Amino acid sequence: MARRIVPLMHDLAQAPGWRAALRADADMQALAAERLARVNAAASCAPQPSCLAQAWLWSEADQARVSAALHRIGADRALLSALVGVRMRPSRLYARHDELDDAALLDAAWREAAGGLNHIVAVYSLGEKPRYPVIDSMIFDSRDAAYPAVLKSHTAVTLAEGAAEDTVLEPALRYAMGLLAANERANAAEYLPLSSGLNAASFAALRTIRQTSYPYSAVLVFGHGPEDAVSHTGVLGHLRLRLAATQLAKGAAPVIILSGGRVHPNRTGYNEAVEMRQELISLYGVSPTRIVIEPHARHTTTNLRNCARLLLAAPFAQGKPALLVTDPATHAYIAGEGFAARNRAELGYEPARVMPGPDALSLRIVPDAHSYHVDPLDPLDP
């Protein structure tokens, strides 16, 4: 899960020479000792529970010191290339920073990772509101008298997991990932890798299908989860699936991509993409080999972004648009400037070019490569 949310931590651990260099850096040794002292001192801090978690945050001064260390280590051009040139750039996980030089890209990625870890602590231990509090908030009540003991236990376990090869970065990473697990918010780790499991047969079929004979790379359906605990698929989801089955029967595309995670109602046990897949199979007789699930998206913005990620990668045919089918109100919304502005505000870019489709209930979608960028500020679906 950590690798998906904050890939920089994994890249720093795996790139030759970087872990040893971070451990050997005198200021990083001092910072690690200072941060540990803060955490230990917090056991008797006030006011609890907030001060217990605040000790784990990356302060501006902490972040600046790590930035300086990364710059010092990266002055060795071979080390910098082994990290940024060999690992980070080819992964496309830092796509929004691709125009920066190697040193600046590394610094931007670190600042983003630190901000993401701070965000997890703020939301899932301090109880601050996330962007979508109805479905993404902490599950604990911070006013509960027993809650400080939960945080103290979490700190104790995190420190007990320490390893001899740790750098200054690992303890905070473990603390943040543990908070997500404790809040039962490990959504980012579900159904991976997407090329296996329920998608294995459809990915295999795509490799053998003559995709050039279809006008679109895929038919896209975004989930519309219900707000009750019994329904598996919201009413608009049913309507969208009918349209998708019709387009597939007409030969619009080789597969349908179903996008939606475990979203509505809050902490539901149902996954939108999985439930829509079952409906396509049972009600419309669609073959499982013609269905691809994208089971992580929690919002319309990330429906589009996550579908773009799939469409830009093998085994999907490149150079042709996808066809999004939806209901009238959502069609108007996704086609409008308001949705484009929301993408720019929340993601920092538009994950696809949205154009009119062949009819009033469809849109043509051309994915943008910025969609590969991982967003640590959205830890349930980065």
PyMOL commands that set and color helices and strands:
alter all, ss='L'
color gray80, all
select helices_A, chain A and resi 2-5+7-14+18-24+26-44+50-54+60-74+77-91+95-97+102-124+133-136+147-160+170-182+187-189+197-206+211-213+235-249+272-284+288-290+300-311+328-335+337-346+369-372
alter helices_A, ss='H'
color red, helices_A
select strands_A, chain A and resi 219-222+256-259+291-294+322-325+352-356+362-367
alter strands_A, ss='S'
color yellow, strands_A
deselect
rebuild
show_as cartoon
